[in-house]
Amino acid sequence: VDSTEFDFELDGWARWDMPTDDYYDMVQFPEDYTGYDGAEVWNYIHNRICFSTSNQQQSAWKADFNKAVSGVHSMISAQIIRGIQDRIESEEDFSDDEQKWTDPAVEFKRRLSPSGETPLALENLYFCYMLLLSAVRAAKDRLLQDAGKDEAMDGAAADALRPVLSEALLEDADIQVASGKFVESAKQDKDSLWEARMRSRELQRIMNCVQCNKCRLHGKISMMGVSTALKVLIGGPSGKGADVTGLSRVELASMMVTLSKFSRAIETCRSLQDD
């Protein structure tokens, strides 16, 4: 099925490799604490790929784009912290490469707390989560349609997907209002949206520079998931949402997997905030 959906779009929101017979189960091959330090990649992302928004009022949607990217950074930081936590709870030793970070509470305070290195990290995490929820809501009918087709989705995946799509959070009015402001701002500057598409593609390309195989895989999925959400929300003509019937299975799958990643990241943050 994926091979029939492959299409090359020069100025699209995402590009991905030609489909193969190799698939990874994200449950069996989950995120983990590897000890890899991606600081150089993230510095490049924030300083070279994100927008320079000196005039926040005129570039509100560009600032929101940057917040979404920072939200991905926060999500990955939460994954690292969760991995450290899991390693401690399983009484598994840290390798020499993993000795740099071994205390989840310390890492949460440094990476994600309002008093840490990035005071808005949690705010950015929730903002990007909100955009993903809004995009999934917009694509809900398409996802349910695929869940009813054996050739588009296997039974186990369909059974797991339907309860997610019935969650009340998808219909939360506050989430829709907030994401609506992002969409309206983008419509006012529709002639500049090509810059968002270009940056979305660059976010996925820069993941090739990650020198950890597992980190690279999950990073690519996360960046494609957020890029798909942006496409759904502002990727259509004149800044309107894209036609979700034209989304590929790869795009839909990456968006849903990324939504799950954010949900787990928020659970981790809440548990550490309660401690």
Secondary structure, 3 states (H helix, E strand, C coil): CHHHHCCCCCCCCCCCCCCCCCCCCCCCCCCCCCCCCCHHHHHHHHHHHCCCCCCCCCCHHHHHHHHHHHHHHHHHHHHHHHHHHHHHHCCCCCCHHHCCCCCHHHHHHHHCCCCCCCCCHHHHHHHHHHHHHHHHHHCHHHHHHHHCCCCCCCHHHHHHHHHHHCCHHHHCHHHHHHHHHHHHHHHHCHHHHHHHHHHHHHHHHHHHHCCCHHHHHHHHHHHHHHHHHHHHHHCCHHHCCCCHHHCCHHHHHHHHHHHHHHHHHHHHHHHHHHC
